[in-house]
Amino acid sequence: MDEETLHRLQAEIAEEQERLRSLQELFQGASLPDVADEAAHLEAVRFAGALAARSARRLKALQALAERREEEVRLCEDCGDPIPLSRLLAAPDCVCCRACQALRDGESVKEED
């Protein structure tokens, strides 16, 4: 992985860490004046919890990608071909190459030039 790519990846890791910290702050207890406010707050906390879990998974995948050695490759679960670094940078927790993911999603696959 070249220096520019590694730097970009480290910036994404820092951004994801900040996002996770912000989401975790929403879990702090607050005494609210009425039931409606309390219910809205609890719903926001539940939503923030789901976002925090997603953020934590992405952060873990980004960190694993940053620590990856050049010779390590991730293979597509469907076709067995190596997943390109560009795809891993865009979706660090992906398990399929772009073409196989498109098939999984029911999309048509465009031929690449």
C-alpha positions in Angstrom: 0.0 0.0 0.0 1.5 3.3 -1.0 2.0 6.2 1.5 -0.9 8.3 0.1 -3.3 5.4 0.4 -2.1 4.6 3.9 -2.4 8.3 4.9 -6.0 8.4 3.5 -6.8 5.2 5.4 -5.4 6.6 8.7 -7.5 9.7 8.2 -10.6 7.6 7.7 -9.8 5.7 10.9 -9.5 8.9 12.9 -12.8 10.1 11.4 -14.5 6.9 12.3 -13.1 7.0 15.9 -14.5 10.5 16.3 -17.9 9.4 14.9 -17.9 6.6 17.4 -17.0 8.9 20.3 -19.8 11.3 19.3 -22.4 8.5 19.1 -21.3 7.1 22.5 -21.9 10.6 24.1 -25.6 10.1 23.2 -25.7 7.2 25.7 -25.2 9.6 28.6 -28.2 9.6 30.9 -30.3 12.8 30.9 -33.2 13.7 33.1 -35.9 15.0 30.8 -39.0 17.0 31.9 -41.8 14.9 30.4 -42.6 11.5 29.1 -42.6 12.5 25.4 -39.1 14.0 25.7 -37.9 10.9 27.5 -39.4 8.7 24.8 -37.8 10.7 22.0 -34.5 10.6 23.8 -34.7 6.8 24.3 -35.4 6.4 20.6 -32.5 8.6 19.7 -30.3 6.5 22.0 -31.4 3.3 20.4 -30.7 4.7 16.9 -27.3 6.0 18.1 -26.6 2.5 19.5 -27.2 0.9 16.1 -25.0 3.5 14.4 -22.3 3.1 17.0 -22.3 -0.7 16.4 -22.0 -0.1 12.6 -19.2 2.4 13.2 -17.3 0.0 15.5 -17.4 -2.7 12.8 -16.2 -0.3 10.1 -13.4 1.0 12.4 -12.3 -2.6 13.1 -12.3 -3.3 9.3 -10.3 -0.1 8.5 -7.7 -0.9 11.2 -7.3 -4.4 9.8 -6.9 -3.0 6.4 -4.2 -0.5 7.6 -2.3 -3.3 9.3 -2.5 -5.6 6.2 0.8 -6.6 4.6 1.2 -6.2 0.8 1.2 -9.9 0.2 -2.1 -10.5 2.0 -5.1 -10.5 -0.2 -8.8 -10.9 0.6 -10.6 -13.3 -1.7 -14.1 -12.9 -2.9 -16.4 -15.4 -1.1 -18.3 -16.1 -4.3 -15.8 -16.3 -7.2 -12.5 -16.7 -5.2 -10.7 -13.8 -7.1 -8.7 -11.2 -5.1 -10.8 -8.2 -4.0 -9.0 -5.1 -5.3 -7.6 -2.7 -2.8 -9.7 0.1 -4.3 -12.9 -1.8 -3.3 -11.5 -2.6 0.1 -10.8 1.1 0.7 -14.4 2.0 -0.3 -16.0 -0.8 1.6 -13.4 -2.2 4.1 -15.7 -4.9 5.5 -16.8 -6.3 2.1 -16.6 -10.0 1.4 -17.2 -10.0 -2.3 -15.7 -8.3 -5.4 -17.9 -5.6 -7.0 -19.2 -7.9 -9.7 -20.3 -10.6 -7.3 -21.8 -8.1 -4.9 -23.9 -6.7 -7.8 -25.1 -10.2 -8.5 -26.0 -10.6 -4.8 -27.9 -7.4 -4.9 -29.8 -8.4 -8.1 -28.1 -5.7 -10.2 -26.9 -6.1 -13.7 -23.1 -6.4 -14.1 -21.5 -4.0 -16.5 -18.5 -5.2 -18.5 -15.3 -3.3 -17.5 -13.1 -2.0 -20.3 
